[in-house]
Every structure is written in structure tokens, then in C-alpha cells.
Amino acid sequence: MSIGEVLAELRPDFPDTTISKLRFLEAEGLVEPRRTPSGYRKYSWEDVARLRFVLTAQRDQYLPLRVIREQLARQDAEAGPAAGRTRPALVAVGPSGEVPGRPPPVPAPAAQSRWSRTELLERSGLESSTLAEVERLGLVVADAPGWYDADAVVIASAVAGLLRHGLEVRHLRAVRAAADREVGLFAQLVAPLARQTDPAARARAAETATELVGLSQRLHAALVRSGLRPTVGR
């Protein structure tokens, strides 16, 4: 397959994937498509499977590229010569071999990236009045009048789950404030790369942002677990 055909193959499950992203992953040594005599990339089904593994590990486990590269190297060593292998069964695990525990992502048709207000309410379980309150706090923001992106669906669903446990929307002001502080901090790290005109640098900026988000979530979860341990007695 050409790089454009690979992009079309991956986009339904990974809508944020771009040709620049695929080139960046190649530059990082995570996939090695063969080249035609004229220099065009040609991907095999094994290459596509490796890309799916990398993208899934980043999206669902927030693993840094270093860890993903090590896992792929182990898979390659265990599988032996690559000849004849297609669609290998790759499973993303944590740095110590564990599958990091985290709530499953909100189910959604992967090709859809915009949601109406009605769809957002249906998928999240929020009442319209509650969503309005959530929006007033800036937890959910429409990307166009009446339309929301995939992150808004995730946020609204998480808020609905917290409310079911007895929290109130006003209690989430601190969460919004903490997130804003992290955005400001991480933006300082990513902005120098994002400002460059080189597509590879911009792709690296996106990768850095993904890794920072994942590390932040792991740190936050560990701190909350540690803080609750004396209360729950475990």
C-alpha cells in the first residue's frame, strides 16, 4: 500500500493520524516500509499492524515511544525472521510488562469526530441543564455552535460518572483550574517545536504532547490512589 492508502486504512480508528505522523513514526524507527526504485513508500499488512499497535499503545496506554519501541523489538525477537508474517498479534503493555489499568475509552464510531448536542447528551447521560452548567464552568466547550469534538464526549461522560457518585458540578472547578495550569506548563515545552515549519518537528510536537498528557494522567492517578489508601485501608 502507498502511504495514502495506509492513512485511509487507519483513519477510521485513528482519526487524528496524518501523513506527517506516519513519516514521523518511520523516522523514529517504529516501522520500516520498503521503498520502490523511485523512492515511494510501500507498506505491507505487517507494517499496518505495527502502526496500529503503536497508535493503540499511545491512545489507550499513553506509552512513550521508547517503551513502544522496546515492546516491538521484543515481539520481533520472539517472532524470528519476518518473512511470511502478516498481521502479528501485538498487545500493548506497560513498562514492566503489565497492561496499565484504566477505564475503557468512550465507545464511539471512530470515523465520527463531531457530535451534536443531542448526541453528546445521549452518549454521556448528562441532562441538558447539567450540560449547560458544565459548559458555564468551561469543562466542555463546543467547537462550533451546537457541535462538540470527541474530547467533549469523553469529558461529559466522565463528569456524568462522577456526578453519579455524589459529586456536584461545582466541585469540578478545581479540576478545571488544575488542567489549565498543566496546559500552560506543557505548552511552554511543546510550543518551540510546534512553531517550526518542518512537518517532522510539528509531528514531534504532537508526540511530545501525547506523552506529556499520558505521564500527567499516570501521575495524577497514582497520587489520588496514594492519598485515598489510608481512607480505604488498602
Residue frames as qw, qx, qy, qz and C-alpha x, y, z in Angstrom:
[[0.000, 0.887, 0.462, 0.000, 0.00, 0.00, 0.00],
 [0.316, 0.555, -0.060, 0.767, 1.04, 3.59, -0.54],
 [0.172, -0.087, -0.549, 0.814, 1.25, 5.95, 2.42],
 [0.403, -0.065, -0.072, -0.910, -2.07, 7.48, 1.35],
 [0.707, -0.160, -0.596, -0.346, -3.74, 4.05, 1.31],
 [0.483, -0.128, -0.716, 0.487, -2.33, 3.30, 4.76],
 [0.086, -0.006, 0.292, -0.952, -3.70, 6.60, 6.03],
 [0.598, -0.114, -0.306, -0.732, -7.14, 5.70, 4.65],
 [0.680, -0.127, -0.722, 0.005, -6.89, 2.29, 6.34],
 [0.403, -0.142, -0.624, 0.654, -6.01, 3.78, 9.75],
 [0.115, -0.241, 0.024, -0.964, -8.12, 6.92, 9.77],
 [0.606, -0.442, -0.455, -0.480, -11.45, 5.22, 10.75],
 [0.763, -0.440, -0.421, 0.215, -9.87, 4.01, 14.02],
 [0.511, -0.431, -0.097, 0.737, -7.36, 6.83, 14.49],
 [0.316, 0.856, 0.379, 0.154, -8.94, 9.98, 13.03],
 [0.181, -0.944, 0.150, 0.229, -6.10, 12.26, 14.17],
 [0.721, -0.174, 0.471, 0.478, -3.49, 10.37, 12.15],
 [0.377, 0.865, -0.107, -0.314, -1.79, 12.32, 9.36],
 [0.841, 0.458, -0.150, 0.244, 0.81, 11.59, 6.70],
 [0.104, 0.756, -0.460, 0.454, 3.27, 13.66, 8.75],
 [0.692, -0.469, 0.435, -0.334, 2.58, 11.40, 11.73],
 [0.983, 0.138, 0.119, 0.031, 3.26, 8.26, 9.66],
 [0.595, 0.649, -0.281, 0.382, 6.51, 9.75, 8.38],
 [0.241, -0.725, 0.465, -0.448, 7.49, 10.69, 11.94],
 [0.874, -0.282, 0.349, -0.189, 6.92, 7.12, 13.18],
 [0.895, 0.384, -0.046, 0.222, 9.07, 5.86, 10.32],
 [0.276, 0.761, -0.370, 0.456, 11.81, 8.35, 11.22],
 [0.498, -0.597, 0.479, -0.408, 11.67, 7.06, 14.80],
 [0.180, 0.341, -0.921, -0.048, 12.30, 3.51, 13.55],
 [0.545, 0.034, 0.647, -0.533, 8.92, 2.10, 14.59],
 [0.790, 0.439, 0.416, -0.105, 8.00, 0.98, 11.08],
 [0.216, -0.504, 0.578, 0.604, 10.17, 0.46, 8.00],
 [0.750, 0.550, 0.273, -0.244, 8.18, 0.37, 4.77],
 [0.663, -0.006, 0.473, 0.579, 10.14, -0.73, 1.74],
 [0.149, 0.711, -0.119, -0.677, 10.95, 1.78, -0.99],
 [0.786, 0.544, 0.284, 0.069, 10.37, 1.45, -4.71],
 [0.670, 0.110, 0.184, 0.711, 13.28, 2.27, -7.08],
 [0.123, 0.661, 0.210, 0.710, 11.73, 5.74, -7.48],
 [0.137, 0.198, -0.509, 0.826, 11.65, 6.26, -3.71],
 [0.579, -0.369, -0.155, -0.710, 7.95, 5.77, -2.97],
 [0.306, -0.246, 0.799, -0.456, 6.99, 4.05, 0.28],
 [0.674, -0.074, -0.587, -0.443, 5.21, 0.71, 0.05],
 [0.413, -0.351, 0.623, -0.564, 3.62, -0.71, 3.22],
 [0.384, -0.055, -0.911, -0.141, 2.79, -4.35, 3.92],
 [0.632, -0.570, -0.370, -0.372, -0.02, -5.58, 6.15],
 [0.721, -0.303, -0.400, 0.479, 2.61, -6.23, 8.81],
 [0.251, 0.175, -0.099, 0.947, 3.62, -2.58, 8.62],
 [0.398, -0.493, -0.257, -0.729, -0.04, -1.59, 9.09],
 [0.764, -0.462, -0.451, 0.013, -0.31, -3.94, 12.07],
 [0.574, -0.116, -0.315, 0.747, 2.75, -2.34, 13.66],
 [0.021, -0.313, -0.050, -0.948, 1.29, 1.11, 13.11],
 [0.603, -0.528, -0.383, -0.459, -1.98, 0.02, 14.72],
 [0.747, -0.336, -0.443, 0.364, -0.03, -1.29, 17.69],
 [0.373, 0.050, -0.183, 0.908, 1.89, 1.97, 18.08],
 [0.225, -0.382, -0.178, -0.879, -1.19, 4.17, 17.72],
 [0.697, -0.495, -0.455, -0.249, -3.24, 2.00, 20.09],
 [0.676, -0.247, -0.419, 0.553, -0.49, 1.97, 22.72],
 [0.171, 0.143, -0.096, 0.970, -0.29, 5.76, 22.56],
 [0.399, -0.396, -0.277, -0.779, -4.05, 6.30, 22.65],
 [0.775, -0.435, -0.366, -0.278, -5.08, 3.70, 25.21],
 [0.813, -0.370, -0.258, 0.368, -1.99, 3.22, 27.41],
 [0.021, -0.992, 0.113, -0.058, -0.27, 6.60, 26.86],
 [0.852, -0.269, 0.191, 0.406, 3.06, 4.82, 26.46],
 [0.003, 0.830, -0.340, -0.443, 6.11, 6.83, 25.36],
 [0.742, 0.568, -0.310, -0.176, 7.73, 5.88, 22.07],
 [0.063, 0.574, -0.798, 0.172, 10.77, 4.48, 23.89],
 [0.538, -0.088, 0.756, -0.362, 8.64, 1.85, 25.63],
 [0.804, 0.452, 0.162, -0.351, 6.69, 1.05, 22.47],
 [0.491, 0.673, -0.546, -0.091, 9.94, 0.60, 20.55],
 [0.158, -0.406, 0.869, -0.236, 11.22, -1.82, 23.20],
 [0.699, 0.141, 0.578, -0.396, 8.00, -3.85, 23.03],
 [0.751, 0.593, -0.116, -0.265, 8.20, -4.08, 19.24],
 [0.246, 0.632, -0.734, 0.038, 11.82, -5.20, 19.48],
 [0.414, -0.195, 0.834, -0.308, 10.82, -7.98, 21.90],
 [0.782, 0.376, 0.324, -0.378, 7.99, -9.04, 19.59],
 [0.599, 0.675, -0.395, -0.172, 10.38, -9.16, 16.65],
 [0.000, -0.519, 0.842, -0.148, 12.93, -11.19, 18.61],
 [0.564, -0.002, 0.743, -0.360, 10.29, -13.70, 19.71],
 [0.761, 0.504, 0.175, -0.369, 8.77, -14.00, 16.23],
 [0.694, -0.115, 0.551, 0.449, 12.06, -14.69, 14.47],
 [0.221, -0.025, 0.522, 0.824, 12.58, -13.89, 10.80],
 [0.348, 0.389, 0.224, -0.823, 9.95, -11.56, 9.44],
 [0.253, 0.144, -0.717, -0.633, 9.36, -13.44, 6.21],
 [0.343, -0.274, -0.860, -0.261, 5.83, -14.69, 5.86],
 [0.131, -0.421, -0.678, 0.588, 4.46, -12.86, 8.87],
 [0.111, -0.428, -0.361, -0.821, 1.31, -10.82, 8.41],
 [0.512, -0.599, -0.143, -0.599, -0.89, -9.04, 10.90],
 [0.442, 0.065, -0.770, 0.456, 1.04, -10.11, 14.04],
 [0.513, -0.719, -0.446, -0.145, -0.92, -10.21, 17.28],
 [0.348, 0.286, -0.373, 0.811, 0.59, -7.33, 19.24],
 [0.462, -0.746, -0.478, -0.035, -0.61, -6.38, 22.70],
 [0.136, 0.688, -0.255, 0.665, 0.39, -3.10, 24.33],
 [0.720, -0.511, -0.417, 0.218, 1.64, -3.47, 27.90],
 [0.247, -0.965, 0.085, -0.036, 3.25, -1.20, 30.46],
 [0.225, 0.783, -0.564, 0.136, 6.97, -0.65, 31.04],
 [0.319, -0.409, 0.816, -0.255, 7.13, -3.60, 33.46],
 [0.119, -0.007, -0.955, -0.272, 5.04, -5.92, 31.31],
 [0.179, 0.438, 0.759, -0.448, 1.68, -5.09, 32.84],
 [0.067, 0.562, 0.568, 0.597, -1.38, -3.86, 30.99],
 [0.034, 0.042, -0.337, 0.940, -1.97, -0.46, 32.56],
 [0.016, -0.569, -0.812, 0.130, -5.40, -0.33, 34.21],
 [0.086, 0.178, -0.006, -0.980, -7.60, 2.48, 33.03],
 [0.548, 0.459, 0.515, -0.473, -11.28, 2.93, 32.24],
 [0.520, 0.295, 0.652, 0.466, -12.11, 1.91, 28.67],
 [0.015, -0.103, 0.206, 0.973, -12.44, 4.78, 26.21],
 [0.511, 0.396, 0.369, -0.668, -15.92, 6.04, 25.50],
 [0.497, 0.219, 0.773, 0.327, -17.28, 3.83, 22.69],
 [0.330, 0.735, 0.064, -0.589, -17.88, 5.79, 19.54],
 [0.802, 0.518, 0.233, 0.185, -17.78, 5.28, 15.81],
 [0.605, -0.382, 0.157, 0.681, -14.13, 6.10, 15.18],
 [0.370, 0.374, 0.427, 0.735, -14.82, 7.93, 11.93],
 [0.145, -0.866, -0.366, -0.307, -17.03, 10.49, 13.68],
 [0.488, 0.014, -0.316, 0.813, -15.21, 13.43, 15.18],
 [0.177, -0.163, 0.097, -0.966, -18.09, 15.89, 15.68],
 [0.153, -0.403, -0.892, 0.134, -21.19, 15.37, 17.76],
 [0.231, -0.600, -0.282, -0.712, -24.41, 17.31, 18.04],
 [0.274, -0.379, 0.499, -0.730, -25.68, 18.42, 21.43],
 [0.869, -0.109, 0.015, -0.482, -28.36, 15.72, 21.34],
 [0.862, 0.217, -0.442, 0.116, -25.76, 13.03, 20.58],
 [0.228, 0.436, -0.603, 0.628, -23.50, 14.31, 23.35],
 [0.548, -0.311, 0.356, -0.690, -26.33, 14.13, 25.87],
 [0.944, 0.020, -0.145, -0.297, -27.29, 10.63, 24.76],
 [0.768, 0.299, -0.496, 0.274, -23.75, 9.26, 24.92],
 [0.173, 0.391, -0.573, 0.699, -22.76, 10.92, 28.20],
 [0.414, -0.483, -0.764, 0.106, -26.00, 10.51, 30.14],
 [0.138, -0.181, -0.300, 0.926, -25.99, 14.16, 31.23],
 [0.170, 0.777, 0.585, -0.161, -29.19, 16.16, 31.47],
 [0.381, 0.691, 0.222, 0.573, -29.39, 19.24, 29.26],
 [0.291, -0.930, -0.002, -0.224, -29.46, 21.55, 32.29],
 [0.768, -0.524, 0.225, 0.292, -26.40, 19.82, 33.76],
 [0.697, 0.282, 0.278, 0.598, -24.51, 20.12, 30.48],
 [0.109, 0.878, 0.128, 0.449, -25.29, 23.84, 30.48],
 [0.542, -0.829, 0.139, -0.012, -23.78, 24.10, 33.97],
 [0.832, -0.173, 0.297, 0.436, -20.75, 22.10, 32.89],
 [0.520, 0.580, 0.244, 0.578, -20.29, 24.46, 29.95],
 [0.164, -0.953, -0.031, -0.255, -20.52, 27.51, 32.19],
 [0.669, -0.658, 0.285, 0.197, -17.55, 26.16, 34.14],
 [0.311, 0.766, -0.510, -0.240, -15.63, 25.66, 30.90],
 [0.598, -0.256, 0.759, 0.006, -15.32, 21.90, 31.35],
 [0.542, 0.363, 0.697, 0.297, -16.97, 21.28, 27.98],
 [0.101, 0.609, -0.128, -0.776, -16.69, 23.73, 25.11],
 [0.729, 0.557, 0.394, -0.052, -18.46, 23.50, 21.77],
 [0.488, -0.217, 0.431, 0.727, -16.02, 23.72, 18.86],
 [0.091, -0.187, -0.452, -0.867, -18.82, 25.28, 16.77],
 [0.491, -0.089, 0.246, -0.831, -22.35, 26.35, 17.70],
 [0.870, 0.010, 0.117, -0.479, -24.14, 23.15, 18.69],
 [0.892, 0.299, -0.335, 0.054, -21.24, 20.82, 17.83],
 [0.564, -0.707, 0.422, -0.067, -18.69, 19.07, 20.05],
 [0.464, 0.543, -0.699, -0.050, -15.47, 17.14, 19.44],
 [0.792, -0.083, -0.604, 0.015, -14.52, 13.68, 20.71],
 [0.319, 0.117, -0.609, 0.716, -12.81, 15.07, 23.83],
 [0.405, -0.226, 0.144, -0.874, -16.05, 16.79, 24.82],
 [0.829, -0.154, -0.404, -0.356, -17.78, 13.40, 24.72],
 [0.662, 0.026, -0.629, 0.407, -15.09, 11.89, 26.98],
 [0.058, 0.182, -0.429, 0.883, -15.26, 14.81, 29.42],
 [0.583, -0.226, -0.052, -0.779, -19.05, 14.83, 29.59],
 [0.840, -0.120, -0.510, -0.140, -19.14, 11.06, 30.18],
 [0.514, 0.060, -0.610, 0.600, -16.53, 11.32, 32.95],
 [0.189, -0.219, 0.267, -0.919, -18.44, 14.17, 34.57],
 [0.740, -0.221, -0.273, -0.574, -21.65, 12.13, 34.45],
 [0.775, -0.071, -0.604, 0.174, -19.88, 9.25, 36.19],
 [0.272, 0.111, -0.518, 0.803, -18.54, 11.49, 38.94],
 [0.418, -0.240, 0.055, -0.874, -21.97, 13.03, 39.48],
 [0.798, -0.200, -0.481, -0.304, -23.46, 9.56, 39.90],
 [0.642, -0.081, -0.603, 0.467, -21.08, 9.07, 42.84],
 [0.367, -0.771, -0.454, 0.255, -22.43, 12.15, 44.57],
 [0.366, -0.215, 0.067, 0.903, -20.15, 14.94, 43.41],
 [0.276, 0.847, 0.364, -0.271, -21.64, 18.21, 42.19],
 [0.611, 0.663, 0.132, 0.412, -20.60, 20.17, 39.14],
 [0.104, -0.955, 0.169, -0.222, -19.24, 22.99, 41.33],
 [0.768, -0.520, 0.337, 0.161, -16.78, 20.55, 42.88],
 [0.824, 0.259, 0.303, 0.403, -15.06, 20.24, 39.49],
 [0.151, 0.984, -0.074, 0.052, -13.87, 23.85, 39.37],
 [0.461, -0.708, 0.507, 0.170, -10.58, 22.74, 40.91],
 [0.763, 0.105, 0.570, 0.286, -10.16, 20.08, 38.22],
 [0.484, 0.814, 0.235, 0.217, -10.63, 22.69, 35.50],
 [0.121, -0.960, 0.254, -0.002, -8.16, 25.04, 37.19],
 [0.643, -0.453, 0.573, 0.229, -5.55, 22.29, 37.57],
 [0.727, 0.386, 0.486, 0.293, -5.94, 21.29, 33.92],
 [0.288, 0.946, 0.052, 0.138, -5.47, 24.91, 32.83],
 [0.353, -0.825, 0.425, 0.118, -2.25, 25.13, 34.83],
 [0.718, -0.132, 0.619, 0.290, -0.92, 21.98, 33.17],
 [0.600, 0.696, 0.336, 0.206, -1.88, 23.27, 29.72],
 [0.059, 0.983, -0.171, 0.035, 0.15, 26.41, 30.36],
 [0.525, -0.616, 0.565, 0.159, 3.12, 24.41, 31.62],
 [0.729, 0.104, 0.624, 0.262, 3.12, 21.84, 28.82],
 [0.490, 0.845, 0.204, 0.063, 2.53, 24.47, 26.14],
 [0.114, -0.903, 0.387, 0.143, 5.87, 26.02, 27.06],
 [0.564, -0.331, 0.723, 0.223, 7.54, 22.66, 26.32],
 [0.617, 0.384, 0.663, 0.183, 5.72, 21.93, 23.07],
 [0.290, 0.905, 0.151, -0.273, 5.45, 25.41, 21.52],
 [0.123, -0.699, 0.529, 0.466, 9.07, 25.66, 20.26],
 [0.340, -0.010, 0.879, 0.334, 8.57, 22.52, 18.16],
 [0.358, 0.649, 0.665, -0.089, 5.05, 23.42, 17.05],
 [0.138, 0.877, -0.010, -0.460, 6.23, 26.81, 15.74],
 [0.279, -0.398, 0.683, 0.544, 8.71, 25.23, 13.33],
 [0.612, 0.450, -0.208, -0.616, 7.79, 24.88, 9.66],
 [0.206, 0.298, -0.922, -0.139, 9.33, 21.41, 9.39],
 [0.777, -0.203, -0.311, -0.509, 6.49, 18.80, 9.31],
 [0.714, -0.023, -0.648, 0.262, 8.67, 16.37, 11.27],
 [0.137, 0.135, -0.503, 0.843, 9.10, 18.94, 14.06],
 [0.533, -0.188, 0.023, -0.825, 5.35, 19.53, 14.22],
 [0.830, -0.110, -0.506, -0.208, 4.76, 15.79, 14.34],
 [0.522, 0.050, -0.648, 0.552, 7.28, 15.56, 17.18],
 [0.194, -0.215, 0.295, -0.910, 5.38, 18.33, 18.98],
 [0.758, -0.187, -0.219, -0.585, 2.20, 16.27, 18.75],
 [0.788, -0.023, -0.598, 0.147, 4.04, 13.18, 20.03],
 [0.262, 0.167, -0.550, 0.776, 5.51, 15.15, 22.92],
 [0.454, -0.239, 0.112, -0.851, 2.09, 16.50, 23.85],
 [0.842, -0.140, -0.410, -0.322, 0.64, 12.96, 23.82],
 [0.665, 0.029, -0.620, 0.416, 3.41, 11.67, 26.09],
 [0.014, 0.224, -0.411, 0.884, 3.06, 14.60, 28.49],
 [0.653, -0.244, -0.085, -0.712, -0.68, 14.01, 28.77],
 [0.856, -0.089, -0.505, -0.068, -0.16, 10.31, 29.44],
 [0.496, 0.106, -0.586, 0.632, 2.52, 10.91, 32.08],
 [0.222, -0.270, 0.247, -0.904, 0.37, 13.54, 33.75],
 [0.774, -0.231, -0.235, -0.540, -2.59, 11.18, 33.95],
 [0.793, -0.039, -0.571, 0.207, -0.46, 8.40, 35.40],
 [0.256, 0.183, -0.494, 0.810, 0.99, 10.77, 38.00],
 [0.442, -0.278, 0.077, -0.849, -2.44, 12.13, 38.93],
 [0.843, -0.189, -0.390, -0.318, -3.95, 8.65, 39.26],
 [0.683, 0.021, -0.592, 0.427, -1.07, 7.43, 41.44],
 [0.049, 0.231, -0.394, 0.888, -1.27, 10.48, 43.70],
 [0.625, -0.267, -0.054, -0.731, -5.03, 10.07, 44.17],
 [0.858, -0.116, -0.497, -0.059, -4.68, 6.33, 44.86],
 [0.507, 0.111, -0.568, 0.639, -1.92, 7.00, 47.37],
 [0.168, -0.264, 0.264, -0.912, -3.95, 9.71, 49.06],
 [0.741, -0.227, -0.152, -0.614, -7.03, 7.50, 49.36],
 [0.625, 0.112, -0.762, 0.128, -5.16, 4.46, 50.65],
 [0.050, 0.064, -0.715, 0.695, -5.44, 5.43, 54.35],
 [0.542, 0.013, 0.136, -0.829, -9.18, 6.01, 53.90],
 [0.850, 0.107, -0.311, -0.411, -9.96, 2.71, 52.20],
 [0.706, -0.494, 0.491, -0.130, -7.42, 0.79, 54.26],
 [0.925, 0.233, 0.238, 0.185, -5.52, -0.72, 51.31]]
